[in-house]
């Protein structure tokens, strides 16, 4: 029998393609010098890099490395670096699962790796049901992945803070909104660019005479093509206009119906047109964004040369150099007269002010306007009862919990203006307070993101206000200080302090507590009065004061009703019923009984009284959306007992 040393090198190299890189390092390279050399081949390790990791942080510039000769890159070292990063992420994620203390620092360490952490996190997002802490692992992996996605969006928008106004880059500037609800799906900003590249290439292949066409003919041909391919517009706008997905360019491009608002339809058209060397931009007509196309320098839209001194004259001359289109609604050119009439209807009849809307709109302004549309859709979705027939359509996206998606999109609409508005503007801080509130309440894992990207802008804003003579207070007036939610540094400090706080332990150490607290952490119940389903994640005997915070509460659940309890004397009775000093209403009296906090699909901790708890023992009665969020407090679901296994033993060691 031939020895390994007698097998041709090419055959050995081919076999190594089917050996895992881990086995290569652990076993193959130690067998002999010849095998070590063959197993160390740079082409083999380039192959390992390509098959082991799908996502790479931009700083690797992987496309350039792959296009270079293999010997120019130390592929083995690169693979080992990625493996080291994965090991680091695994260690940090295990620590996040083991204790609630110091989680924000660990999230920051993971998220700073960017897409180098994504492959491992995606694996954890799909952890098998047999994993001991499957729900917690999935939840916190998704949490870290979401923060990474948001950081890429924020970095994209940050280009508009210091850059000069441009009408390009809408594919990524608008695609950044999709990153807030990407979850574990395809469709990031790179994918959006790839889709638009593909549509442009498809249009070219279907129009072989494109190079011989005038700009006007090209623009109209593209307009009719995107409309005939259903890439723009909307079905039944009277019912669907405010659907959240219509605000997202990535959702519009990947959804089979491709429905979108006028602003997104125009952006899709403009992005494809720019790839076809057509000078196009969005035109922010109030209430309905259009597209504007310009003739190339020295020529008209119809391809005729511009005579010397031409191009700056009357309206007829202007029509030769720019044209307006409405990709959302029409396959024909829109005349200037039609747009001017529309502006008159909207009370923009002054010639100088109306002309502002007939110019190319910078990408930063289109991003801001998209954020406003998202807020409008959020408002409609929140005001509509969840049982309403249209509610599901308003909230539906490709993936993710509908309520969480709404919160994430509102969050996105707050981040975008921070970077697309100059810090020198007095309006910069308009969204700062709601952004900081939303961050602290729902997205504390973004503390690293606030520190790296928001604090420098906040400091620049404060410095600009001081130079303007307004003191640190900015909008609050000269000499005053920005306090609470208006102070980014203070808010970040508060969030970090909460993260570092040691758990307050609640134990069943007396018979009185054992008798009073009937239910345990992880039990599922239906509210006797309101019918919602929740999972118990906190308790306090006797009253609600000892419950974990922050929590939400329905006052009817916790306050006494009826007359005050019998008093020992007339003076005691008068004191019990009298309003507090300086108050027009009596001091609330909390019911003296056991209270719990519970996890609901849209709330982390909601207070419920013990007498309103009806335990559920059939898992089919548990809403699916509860399983999506249960990992925040629980390791897994125990089907035998129909309970969730606690991951908050630090707080409730006896449950």
C-alpha positions as CSV (number, residue, x, y, z in Angstrom):
1,X,0.0,0.0,0.0
2,X,1.3,3.4,-0.9
3,X,2.2,5.8,1.9
4,X,0.8,9.3,2.2
5,X,4.2,10.6,1.1
6,X,3.8,8.8,-2.2
7,X,0.4,10.3,-3.1
8,X,0.8,13.2,-5.6
9,X,0.6,16.6,-4.1
10,X,-2.2,17.8,-6.3
11,X,-4.4,14.9,-5.1
12,X,-3.6,15.6,-1.5
13,X,-4.5,19.3,-2.0
14,X,-7.8,18.2,-3.5
15,X,-8.5,15.9,-0.5
16,X,-7.7,18.8,1.9
17,X,-10.6,20.8,0.4
18,X,-12.9,18.4,2.2
19,X,-11.1,18.5,5.5
20,X,-12.3,21.2,7.9
21,X,-9.8,23.9,8.8
22,X,-10.1,22.9,12.5
23,X,-9.1,19.3,11.6
24,X,-6.4,20.6,9.4
25,X,-4.8,22.5,12.3
26,X,-5.5,19.9,14.9
27,X,-4.4,16.8,13.1
28,X,-3.1,17.0,9.5
29,X,-0.4,19.5,10.0
30,X,1.3,17.4,12.7
31,X,1.6,14.2,10.7
32,X,4.7,15.0,8.6
33,X,6.7,17.9,7.2
34,X,5.3,17.3,3.7
35,X,1.7,17.3,4.9
36,X,2.3,20.3,7.0
37,X,3.6,22.2,4.0
38,X,0.7,21.0,1.8
39,X,-1.9,21.8,4.5
40,X,-0.4,25.2,4.9
41,X,-0.9,26.1,1.3
42,X,-2.2,29.7,0.9
43,X,-4.8,28.7,-1.8
44,X,-6.2,26.2,0.6
45,X,-6.6,28.8,3.4
46,X,-8.1,31.3,1.0
47,X,-10.7,28.5,0.3
48,X,-11.2,28.1,4.0
49,X,-11.8,31.8,4.5
50,X,-14.4,31.8,1.7
51,X,-16.3,28.8,3.0
52,X,-16.0,29.4,6.7
53,X,-17.2,33.0,6.8
54,X,-19.9,34.7,4.8
55,X,-19.7,38.2,6.4
56,X,-16.7,40.3,6.7
57,X,-16.1,43.8,8.2
58,X,-15.5,46.4,5.5
59,X,-11.9,47.1,6.7
60,X,-10.9,43.7,5.4
61,X,-11.6,44.8,1.9
62,X,-12.2,41.2,1.1
63,X,-13.1,41.8,-2.6
64,X,-9.7,43.3,-3.2
65,X,-8.0,40.5,-1.4
66,X,-9.8,37.9,-3.4
67,X,-8.9,39.6,-6.6
68,X,-5.2,39.7,-5.7
69,X,-2.8,36.8,-6.2
70,X,-3.2,34.4,-3.3
71,X,0.4,34.9,-2.2
72,X,-0.2,38.6,-1.5
73,X,-2.4,37.8,1.5
74,X,-1.7,35.7,4.6
75,X,-4.9,33.8,4.4
76,X,-4.1,31.4,7.2
77,X,-3.5,34.3,9.6
78,X,-6.7,35.9,8.4
79,X,-8.7,32.7,9.1
80,X,-7.1,32.4,12.5
81,X,-8.0,36.0,13.3
82,X,-11.6,35.4,12.4
83,X,-11.6,32.2,14.5
84,X,-10.2,34.2,17.5
85,X,-13.0,36.7,17.0
86,X,-15.6,34.0,17.1
87,X,-14.1,32.5,20.3
88,X,-14.2,36.0,21.8
89,X,-17.8,36.5,20.8
90,X,-18.8,33.1,22.2
91,X,-17.1,33.9,25.5
92,X,-18.8,37.3,25.8
93,X,-22.2,35.9,24.9
94,X,-21.9,33.2,27.6
95,X,-21.1,36.0,30.1
96,X,-24.1,38.0,29.0
97,X,-26.3,34.9,29.5
98,X,-24.8,34.2,32.9
99,X,-25.3,37.6,34.6
100,X,-27.2,40.8,34.0
101,X,-24.4,42.9,35.6
102,X,-22.0,44.5,33.1
103,X,-23.9,43.4,30.0
104,X,-23.4,46.7,28.1
105,X,-19.7,46.5,28.1
106,X,-19.9,43.0,26.7
107,X,-22.3,44.0,24.0
108,X,-20.0,46.8,23.1
109,X,-17.0,44.4,22.8
110,X,-19.1,42.1,20.5
111,X,-20.6,44.9,18.4
112,X,-17.4,46.7,17.7
113,X,-16.3,43.6,15.7
114,X,-19.1,44.5,13.3
115,X,-19.7,42.0,10.6
116,X,-16.8,39.9,11.8
117,X,-19.2,38.8,14.6
118,X,-22.2,38.2,12.4
119,X,-21.6,34.7,11.3
120,X,-21.3,33.4,14.8
121,X,-24.3,35.4,16.0
122,X,-26.4,34.1,13.2
123,X,-25.6,30.6,14.3
124,X,-26.7,31.4,17.8
125,X,-29.9,33.1,16.5
126,X,-30.8,29.6,15.1
127,X,-29.6,27.6,18.1
128,X,-31.3,24.2,18.3
129,X,-34.2,23.5,20.6
130,X,-32.0,21.0,22.5
131,X,-29.6,23.7,23.7
132,X,-30.0,24.2,27.4
133,X,-30.5,28.0,27.2
134,X,-31.9,28.2,23.7
135,X,-34.4,31.1,24.2
136,X,-31.9,33.3,26.0
137,X,-29.1,32.4,23.5
138,X,-31.3,33.3,20.6
139,X,-32.6,36.5,22.2
140,X,-29.3,38.0,23.2
141,X,-27.6,36.9,19.9
142,X,-30.4,38.8,18.0
143,X,-30.0,41.7,20.4
144,X,-26.2,42.0,19.6
145,X,-26.8,41.4,15.9
146,X,-29.5,44.2,15.8
147,X,-27.0,46.6,17.4
148,X,-24.4,45.8,14.8
149,X,-26.9,46.4,12.0
150,X,-27.9,49.7,13.6
151,X,-24.3,50.8,13.9
152,X,-23.8,50.3,10.1
153,X,-26.9,52.5,9.5
154,X,-25.6,55.2,11.8
155,X,-22.1,55.1,10.2
156,X,-23.8,55.5,6.8
157,X,-25.9,58.5,8.0
158,X,-22.9,60.1,9.7
159,X,-21.4,60.8,6.2
160,X,-24.1,63.5,5.8
161,X,-23.0,65.3,9.0
162,X,-19.8,66.7,7.6
163,X,-20.0,66.0,3.9
164,X,-21.2,68.4,1.2
165,X,-24.8,68.1,0.0
166,X,-25.2,65.4,-2.7
167,X,-28.0,63.8,-4.6
168,X,-26.2,60.4,-4.8
169,X,-26.0,57.6,-2.2
170,X,-29.7,57.2,-1.7
171,X,-29.5,53.4,-2.1
172,X,-27.5,53.2,1.1
173,X,-28.9,56.3,2.8
174,X,-32.4,54.9,2.6
175,X,-31.3,51.3,2.9
176,X,-30.0,52.3,6.4
177,X,-33.6,52.3,7.6
178,X,-33.9,48.7,6.6
179,X,-31.0,47.8,8.9
180,X,-33.1,48.5,12.0
181,X,-35.4,45.7,11.1
182,X,-33.1,43.3,9.2
183,X,-32.9,40.7,12.0
184,X,-31.4,37.5,10.6
185,X,-32.5,38.1,7.0
186,X,-30.8,39.0,3.8
187,X,-31.3,42.6,2.5
188,X,-28.6,44.8,4.1
189,X,-27.3,47.9,2.3
190,X,-24.8,45.9,0.2
191,X,-27.7,43.6,-0.9
192,X,-29.8,46.6,-1.8
193,X,-27.0,48.0,-3.9
194,X,-26.7,44.6,-5.5
195,X,-30.4,44.4,-6.3
196,X,-30.3,47.9,-7.9
197,X,-27.2,46.9,-9.9
198,X,-29.0,43.9,-11.1
199,X,-32.1,45.8,-12.3
200,X,-29.8,48.3,-14.1
201,X,-28.0,45.4,-15.8
202,X,-31.3,43.8,-16.7
203,X,-32.6,47.0,-18.2
204,X,-29.4,47.4,-20.3
205,X,-29.7,43.8,-21.6
206,X,-33.3,44.4,-22.6
207,X,-32.5,47.7,-24.4
208,X,-29.5,46.9,-26.6
209,X,-29.8,50.3,-28.4
210,X,-29.6,52.2,-25.1
211,X,-26.4,54.0,-26.1
212,X,-28.1,55.5,-29.2
213,X,-31.1,56.9,-27.3
214,X,-31.4,60.5,-26.1
215,X,-31.6,61.2,-22.4
216,X,-35.3,61.9,-22.6
217,X,-35.9,58.6,-24.4
218,X,-33.8,56.8,-21.9
219,X,-35.5,58.3,-19.0
220,X,-39.0,57.6,-20.3
221,X,-38.0,54.0,-21.3
222,X,-36.7,53.4,-17.8
223,X,-39.8,54.9,-16.3
224,X,-42.1,52.6,-18.3
225,X,-39.8,49.6,-17.6
226,X,-39.9,50.0,-13.8
227,X,-43.6,50.5,-13.8
228,X,-44.3,47.5,-16.2
229,X,-42.1,45.4,-13.9
230,X,-44.0,46.5,-10.9
231,X,-41.0,47.9,-9.1
232,X,-42.7,51.1,-8.1
233,X,-46.2,52.3,-7.1
234,X,-48.8,50.8,-4.8
235,X,-51.9,48.7,-5.0
236,X,-55.0,50.1,-3.3
237,X,-53.3,53.1,-1.7
238,X,-56.5,54.0,0.0
239,X,-56.0,50.9,2.2
240,X,-52.2,50.4,2.1
241,X,-50.6,53.8,2.0
242,X,-49.5,53.9,5.6
243,X,-48.2,50.4,5.8
244,X,-44.8,50.5,7.4
245,X,-43.1,48.4,4.8
246,X,-43.9,51.1,2.1
247,X,-41.3,53.4,3.8
248,X,-38.4,51.0,3.3
249,X,-36.5,50.7,0.0
250,X,-35.2,47.2,0.9
251,X,-38.6,45.9,1.7
252,X,-39.9,47.4,-1.6
253,X,-37.2,45.8,-3.6
254,X,-37.4,42.3,-2.0
255,X,-41.2,42.0,-1.6
256,X,-42.9,40.3,-4.5
257,X,-45.4,43.2,-4.8
258,X,-42.7,45.9,-4.6
259,X,-45.1,48.4,-3.1
260,X,-43.7,51.8,-1.9
261,X,-44.5,55.4,-1.1
262,X,-43.9,58.0,-3.8
263,X,-40.6,59.0,-2.1
264,X,-39.3,55.4,-2.2
265,X,-40.7,54.8,-5.8
266,X,-38.9,57.9,-7.0
267,X,-35.7,56.9,-5.1
268,X,-35.7,53.5,-6.8
269,X,-36.1,55.1,-10.2
270,X,-33.3,57.6,-9.5
271,X,-30.9,55.0,-8.2
272,X,-31.4,52.8,-11.3
273,X,-31.2,55.9,-13.6
274,X,-27.9,57.0,-12.0
275,X,-26.5,53.5,-12.7
276,X,-27.4,54.1,-16.4
277,X,-25.4,57.3,-16.5
278,X,-28.6,59.4,-16.4
279,X,-28.3,62.6,-14.3
280,X,-31.3,62.1,-12.0
281,X,-32.4,63.1,-8.5
282,X,-35.4,63.2,-6.3
283,X,-37.5,66.4,-6.3
284,X,-39.3,67.0,-3.0
285,X,-42.6,68.3,-4.1
286,X,-44.7,68.7,-1.0
287,X,-46.9,65.6,-0.3
288,X,-45.6,63.7,-3.4
289,X,-41.9,63.3,-4.3
290,X,-41.1,63.2,-8.0
291,X,-37.9,62.5,-10.0
292,X,-36.0,65.1,-12.0
293,X,-33.8,64.3,-14.9
294,X,-31.2,66.7,-16.4
295,X,-29.6,66.9,-19.9
296,X,-25.9,66.3,-20.1
297,X,-23.6,69.3,-20.2
298,X,-23.6,70.9,-23.7
299,X,-26.7,69.1,-25.0
300,X,-30.5,69.1,-24.6
301,X,-32.6,66.2,-23.3
302,X,-33.3,65.3,-26.9
303,X,-29.6,65.0,-27.7
304,X,-29.2,68.2,-29.7
305,X,-26.1,70.4,-29.0
306,X,-26.7,73.6,-27.1
307,X,-25.8,76.7,-29.1
308,X,-23.3,79.1,-27.6
309,X,-24.9,81.2,-24.8
310,X,-27.9,78.8,-24.7
311,X,-29.3,77.0,-21.7
312,X,-30.2,79.8,-19.4
313,X,-33.2,81.4,-21.0
314,X,-36.9,81.2,-21.0
315,X,-39.3,78.4,-19.9
316,X,-39.2,76.7,-23.3
317,X,-35.4,76.6,-23.1
318,X,-35.6,75.2,-19.6
319,X,-37.8,72.3,-20.8
320,X,-35.0,71.2,-23.0
321,X,-32.7,70.7,-20.1
322,X,-34.8,69.2,-17.3
323,X,-37.8,66.9,-17.1
324,X,-40.0,65.7,-14.3
325,X,-41.4,62.2,-13.7
326,X,-43.7,60.6,-11.3
327,X,-42.6,56.9,-11.1
328,X,-45.2,56.2,-8.4
329,X,-48.2,57.1,-10.5
330,X,-47.5,57.9,-14.1
331,X,-45.7,56.4,-17.2
332,X,-45.5,59.8,-18.8
333,X,-43.5,63.0,-18.3
334,X,-45.0,65.5,-15.9
335,X,-44.9,69.1,-17.1
336,X,-43.7,72.0,-15.1
337,X,-47.1,73.6,-15.4
338,X,-48.7,70.6,-13.7
339,X,-46.3,70.8,-10.8
340,X,-46.7,74.6,-10.5
341,X,-50.5,74.1,-10.4
342,X,-50.0,71.5,-7.7
343,X,-47.9,73.9,-5.6
344,X,-50.5,76.6,-6.0
345,X,-53.1,74.1,-4.6
346,X,-50.7,73.6,-1.6
347,X,-50.4,77.4,-1.2
348,X,-46.9,77.6,-2.5
349,X,-47.8,80.1,-5.1
350,X,-44.9,82.6,-4.7
351,X,-42.6,82.2,-7.7
352,X,-39.4,82.2,-5.6
353,X,-40.6,79.7,-3.0
354,X,-42.2,77.4,-5.6
355,X,-39.0,77.1,-7.5
356,X,-37.3,75.6,-4.5
357,X,-39.3,72.5,-4.9
358,X,-38.5,72.2,-8.6
359,X,-34.8,71.6,-7.9
360,X,-32.8,68.5,-7.0
361,X,-33.3,67.6,-3.4
362,X,-30.1,66.5,-1.4
363,X,-30.1,62.9,-0.2
364,X,-30.0,64.1,3.4
365,X,-33.4,65.9,3.0
366,X,-34.9,62.8,1.4
367,X,-33.6,60.7,4.3
368,X,-35.2,63.2,6.7
369,X,-38.5,63.1,4.8
370,X,-38.5,59.3,4.9
371,X,-38.0,59.5,8.7
372,X,-41.1,61.7,8.8
373,X,-43.1,59.2,6.8
374,X,-42.0,56.4,9.2
375,X,-43.2,58.4,12.1
376,X,-46.6,59.0,10.4
377,X,-46.9,55.2,9.8
378,X,-45.9,54.5,13.4
379,X,-48.6,56.9,14.6
380,X,-51.3,55.3,12.5
381,X,-50.2,51.8,13.5
382,X,-50.2,52.6,17.3
383,X,-53.5,54.4,17.2
384,X,-55.2,51.5,15.4
385,X,-56.4,48.7,17.8
386,X,-54.6,45.5,17.2
387,X,-57.9,43.7,16.5
388,X,-58.7,46.1,13.6
389,X,-58.6,44.3,10.2
390,X,-56.0,46.7,8.9
391,X,-53.7,46.5,11.9
392,X,-51.7,43.4,10.7
393,X,-51.0,44.9,7.3
394,X,-49.8,48.2,8.8
395,X,-47.2,46.4,10.9
396,X,-46.2,43.5,8.6
397,X,-42.6,43.3,7.5
398,X,-40.5,40.5,6.1
399,X,-39.4,39.3,9.6
400,X,-39.6,40.1,13.2
401,X,-42.2,40.7,15.9
402,X,-44.6,43.5,14.7
403,X,-44.6,45.5,17.9
404,X,-40.8,45.3,18.1
405,X,-40.5,46.3,14.5
406,X,-42.6,49.4,15.2
407,X,-40.4,50.4,18.1
408,X,-37.3,49.8,16.0
409,X,-38.6,51.9,13.1
410,X,-39.5,54.8,15.4
411,X,-36.0,54.5,16.8
412,X,-34.6,54.7,13.2
413,X,-36.7,57.8,12.5
414,X,-35.1,59.5,15.5
415,X,-31.5,58.6,14.7
416,X,-31.6,59.7,11.0
417,X,-32.2,63.5,11.6
418,X,-29.4,63.6,14.2
419,X,-26.9,63.0,11.4
420,X,-28.6,64.7,8.5
421,X,-29.1,68.0,10.4
422,X,-26.0,70.1,11.0
423,X,-25.1,70.4,14.7
424,X,-24.7,74.1,14.2
425,X,-28.5,74.3,13.6
426,X,-30.6,75.2,16.6
427,X,-33.0,72.5,15.4
428,X,-30.5,69.7,15.8
429,X,-31.7,68.8,19.3
430,X,-35.4,68.6,18.3
431,X,-35.3,64.8,18.4
432,X,-32.6,64.3,21.0
433,X,-34.9,63.9,24.0
434,X,-37.2,61.3,22.4
435,X,-34.2,59.5,21.0
436,X,-32.5,59.3,24.4
437,X,-35.7,58.1,26.0
438,X,-36.2,55.4,23.4
439,X,-32.6,54.3,23.7
440,X,-32.7,54.0,27.5
441,X,-36.0,52.3,27.6
442,X,-35.7,49.8,24.7
443,X,-32.2,49.8,23.2
444,X,-29.7,50.1,26.1
445,X,-27.4,47.6,24.2
446,X,-26.7,50.6,22.0
447,X,-24.7,52.4,24.8
448,X,-21.5,51.8,22.8
449,X,-23.1,53.3,19.8
450,X,-24.3,56.4,21.7
451,X,-20.9,56.8,23.1
452,X,-19.0,56.6,19.8
453,X,-21.4,58.4,17.5
454,X,-23.9,60.5,19.4
455,X,-21.8,62.0,22.2
456,X,-19.3,63.7,19.8
457,X,-22.2,65.4,18.0
458,X,-23.8,66.3,21.3
459,X,-20.6,68.0,22.4
460,X,-20.3,69.8,19.1
461,X,-23.9,71.0,19.4
462,X,-23.3,72.3,22.9
463,X,-20.2,74.1,21.7
464,X,-22.1,75.7,18.9
465,X,-24.8,76.9,21.3
466,X,-22.2,78.4,23.5
467,X,-20.7,80.3,20.6
468,X,-24.2,81.5,19.7
469,X,-24.4,83.0,23.2
470,X,-27.0,80.5,24.5
471,X,-24.9,78.8,27.2
472,X,-24.9,75.1,27.7
473,X,-28.7,75.1,27.8
474,X,-29.2,75.6,24.1
475,X,-32.9,75.7,23.6
476,X,-33.4,76.0,27.4
477,X,-31.9,79.5,27.4
478,X,-28.7,81.3,28.2
479,X,-26.8,80.0,31.2
480,X,-29.1,77.1,31.9
481,X,-28.0,73.4,31.8
482,X,-29.3,70.6,29.8
483,X,-30.7,68.1,32.3
484,X,-32.1,64.6,32.3
485,X,-33.2,63.3,28.9
486,X,-31.9,66.5,27.2
487,X,-28.3,65.6,28.2
488,X,-26.8,62.7,26.2
489,X,-23.9,62.3,28.6
490,X,-26.1,62.1,31.7
491,X,-28.5,59.6,30.0
492,X,-25.7,57.4,29.0
493,X,-24.3,57.5,32.5
494,X,-27.7,56.6,34.0
495,X,-28.0,53.6,31.6
496,X,-24.5,52.4,32.5
497,X,-25.2,52.8,36.2
498,X,-28.3,50.6,35.9
499,X,-26.3,48.0,34.1
500,X,-23.7,47.9,36.8
501,X,-26.3,47.7,39.7
502,X,-26.1,44.5,41.6
503,X,-29.4,42.5,41.6
504,X,-31.8,43.0,44.5
505,X,-32.4,39.4,45.8
506,X,-35.9,38.3,46.8
507,X,-36.1,35.0,48.6
508,X,-38.8,32.8,50.0
509,X,-37.1,32.6,53.4
510,X,-40.1,32.9,55.7
511,X,-43.3,30.9,55.9
512,X,-45.3,34.1,55.5
513,X,-43.7,34.8,52.1
514,X,-44.1,31.1,51.1
515,X,-47.8,31.3,51.9
516,X,-48.3,34.8,50.4
517,X,-46.6,34.3,47.0
518,X,-48.5,31.5,45.4
519,X,-46.9,31.6,41.9
520,X,-43.3,31.3,40.7
521,X,-41.0,32.9,38.1
522,X,-41.7,31.4,34.7
523,X,-45.3,30.4,35.2
524,X,-47.6,31.5,32.4
525,X,-51.0,33.0,33.1
526,X,-54.0,34.7,31.7
527,X,-55.2,37.9,33.3
528,X,-58.6,37.2,34.8
529,X,-60.0,40.6,33.9
530,X,-58.3,41.7,30.7
531,X,-57.5,38.3,29.1
532,X,-53.9,39.0,28.1
533,X,-51.3,36.2,28.5
534,X,-48.0,36.9,30.4
535,X,-45.1,35.2,32.0
536,X,-44.3,35.9,35.6
537,X,-40.9,37.5,35.9
538,X,-41.0,39.2,39.3
539,X,-42.9,39.2,42.6
540,X,-43.3,41.1,45.9
541,X,-45.3,40.0,48.9
542,X,-47.9,42.3,50.6
543,X,-47.6,45.3,48.2
544,X,-46.2,46.5,44.9
545,X,-43.3,48.5,46.4
546,X,-40.8,45.6,46.2
547,X,-41.3,44.8,42.5
548,X,-38.4,45.2,40.1
549,X,-38.2,48.4,38.1
550,X,-38.9,49.9,35.7
551,X,-42.4,48.5,35.2
552,X,-45.7,49.5,33.8
553,X,-48.9,49.4,35.8
554,X,-52.6,49.6,35.3
555,X,-53.8,51.6,38.4
556,X,-57.0,49.5,38.6
557,X,-54.8,46.5,39.3
558,X,-52.9,48.0,42.2
559,X,-55.0,50.7,43.9
560,X,-57.6,50.3,46.5
561,X,-61.2,51.0,45.5
562,X,-64.1,51.9,47.8
563,X,-63.9,53.7,51.2
564,X,-60.7,53.7,53.3
565,X,-60.3,50.9,55.9
566,X,-61.8,51.4,59.3
567,X,-59.8,53.8,61.4
568,X,-59.1,53.7,65.1
569,X,-60.5,57.1,65.7
570,X,-62.4,59.9,64.0
571,X,-59.2,61.8,63.5
572,X,-57.6,58.8,61.9
573,X,-60.5,58.4,59.5
574,X,-60.4,62.1,58.6
575,X,-56.7,61.8,58.0
576,X,-57.1,58.7,55.8
577,X,-59.8,60.4,53.6
578,X,-58.2,63.9,53.4
579,X,-56.2,65.0,50.5
580,X,-52.4,65.3,50.9
581,X,-51.1,68.8,51.7
582,X,-51.1,70.9,48.5
583,X,-52.9,68.2,46.5
584,X,-56.4,68.3,45.1
585,X,-56.8,64.5,45.1
586,X,-56.4,61.9,47.9
587,X,-53.1,60.0,48.1
588,X,-53.4,56.7,46.3
589,X,-53.7,53.6,48.5
590,X,-52.0,50.5,47.2
591,X,-53.8,47.2,47.8
592,X,-52.2,45.0,50.5
593,X,-51.7,41.7,48.6
594,X,-49.0,40.0,46.6
595,X,-48.1,41.5,43.2
596,X,-46.2,40.2,40.3
597,X,-44.5,41.6,37.2
598,X,-45.0,39.8,34.0
599,X,-43.5,39.7,30.5
600,X,-45.9,40.6,27.7
601,X,-45.1,40.7,24.0
602,X,-44.8,44.5,24.1
603,X,-43.8,45.1,27.7
604,X,-40.9,43.7,29.8
605,X,-42.5,44.1,33.2
606,X,-46.2,44.8,33.7
607,X,-47.7,44.7,37.2
608,X,-50.5,42.3,38.0
609,X,-52.3,41.5,41.2
610,X,-52.3,37.9,42.5
611,X,-56.0,37.6,42.4
612,X,-56.0,38.4,38.7
613,X,-53.7,35.5,37.8
614,X,-55.1,32.4,36.2
615,X,-52.3,29.9,35.5
616,X,-52.2,28.3,32.0
617,X,-51.2,24.7,31.6
618,X,-51.7,24.3,27.9
619,X,-48.8,25.6,25.7
620,X,-51.2,26.1,22.8
621,X,-52.7,29.0,24.7
622,X,-49.4,30.9,24.7
623,X,-49.1,33.5,21.9
624,X,-46.2,32.7,19.6
625,X,-44.8,36.3,20.0
626,X,-44.2,35.6,23.7
627,X,-41.6,33.0,22.7
628,X,-39.8,35.7,20.7
629,X,-39.2,37.8,23.8
630,X,-39.0,35.2,26.6
631,X,-35.3,34.8,26.2
632,X,-34.8,38.2,27.9
633,X,-35.6,36.5,31.3
634,X,-35.8,32.8,30.6
635,X,-33.5,30.0,29.3
636,X,-36.0,27.7,27.7
637,X,-39.6,26.4,27.8
638,X,-40.4,23.3,29.7
639,X,-43.2,21.6,27.9
640,X,-43.8,19.1,30.7
641,X,-44.7,21.8,33.2
642,X,-45.8,24.5,30.7
643,X,-43.4,26.9,32.4
644,X,-40.3,28.9,31.3
645,X,-37.0,28.1,33.1
646,X,-35.7,31.1,34.9
647,X,-32.5,32.9,33.8
648,X,-32.9,35.5,36.6
649,X,-31.8,33.4,39.5
650,X,-29.7,36.4,40.6
651,X,-33.0,38.1,41.6
652,X,-35.1,35.1,42.6
653,X,-32.8,32.2,43.6
654,X,-35.6,30.1,45.0
655,X,-37.7,30.1,41.9
